[in-house]
C-alpha cells in the first residue's frame, strides 16, 4: 500500500475560492474585511509568517495592516497598540505574532485582544466556546486539520483519532474540535504525549493520527495502524549537506517509511502549513460578516 497524498495546497486553494465569493458579497455591501498583524522583534521564522499572511491578504483583496516593532518594545506599548486596533472599525482580525520577547507576558497580550477580533482563536473566551461547542473562532491549524480530513474524504466521525502532542496551539484544541457532537467531528479522541508510557501501543490503535510533537521523524512505521490516515503537523528544520541551503524541512513523521503503511498522509512541506494561513483568512472574513451582521 502506498498512501494517498493529502495535498494541503490544493485544499487551501479550494477554500480560497470559496472565500473570494464571500469577500465579493461583503464588498458589494461596502465591507472590506481587515486583518492587523503585529510583529515584535526580528525572529526570522516570524518575519516569514508575517510576509505570507500579508501576501494572502493582498491575494484575496483584504485590508491588511502590519505593525513591526523592535524587540525592545515595552509590554505597555504593545498593549496600547492592541487597544487602538480593538477600537479601529477597519480591523476585523488582530494577530500578535508569537513568540514575543521574554519581557512581555504573552497571556496578558492575548487577554487584551477583543475576543470578537481574536482570529487566532487563542483568547480564553474563544477557547471556552470551542470546548463547549459554541460559535467562536477556532484556532487556525486545528480547524485546518478538520477541513483537510473532511475535504479529503476522511470524515473522523466514529473513528479513533490519536493526537500525539498536547500543546495549547495544536494538540489540545484539535482534540476538542474532533470530539464535538457536530459535523466533521464525533470522533473518539485519545491524547498521547512525551510522557505517555508505551506510546506505540496507543498510536497503533488510531484510525487517524495527528502528529504534533515537535520532533523530526519521530513517528515510525511500526507506530501506526495499517491503513491509518496520518496528519503531520510538524515543521522541523534539519541539517542536510546535500540540500542547496544546507538544510531541509521535515515533519514529525518518517514520511518515506510511513507512506508505505498508511492509507493517506500529509506531506511536509505542502500539507498542514498552507491550511493555517487560509483558515486565518477565513476567520477574518467571518469576523467581518459578524461585525456587520451579514449572513454570507
Secondary structure as GFF3:
##gff-version 3
##sequence-region A 1 296
A	DSSP	beta_strand	4	6	.	.	.	ID=ss1
A	DSSP	alpha_helix	8	28	.	.	.	ID=ss2
A	DSSP	beta_strand	34	40	.	.	.	ID=ss3
A	DSSP	alpha_helix	44	60	.	.	.	ID=ss4
A	DSSP	beta_strand	63	69	.	.	.	ID=ss5
A	DSSP	alpha_helix	75	87	.	.	.	ID=ss6
A	DSSP	beta_strand	93	96	.	.	.	ID=ss7
A	DSSP	alpha_helix	106	112	.	.	.	ID=ss8
A	DSSP	three_ten_helix	115	117	.	.	.	ID=ss9
A	DSSP	alpha_helix	124	132	.	.	.	ID=ss10
A	DSSP	alpha_helix	140	151	.	.	.	ID=ss11
A	DSSP	beta_strand	160	164	.	.	.	ID=ss12
A	DSSP	alpha_helix	171	178	.	.	.	ID=ss13
A	DSSP	beta_strand	188	192	.	.	.	ID=ss14
A	DSSP	alpha_helix	199	203	.	.	.	ID=ss15
A	DSSP	beta_strand	208	211	.	.	.	ID=ss16
A	DSSP	three_ten_helix	221	223	.	.	.	ID=ss17
A	DSSP	beta_strand	229	232	.	.	.	ID=ss18
A	DSSP	beta_strand	236	239	.	.	.	ID=ss19
A	DSSP	beta_strand	247	250	.	.	.	ID=ss20
A	DSSP	alpha_helix	255	258	.	.	.	ID=ss21
A	DSSP	beta_strand	264	266	.	.	.	ID=ss22
A	DSSP	alpha_helix	272	291	.	.	.	ID=ss23
###
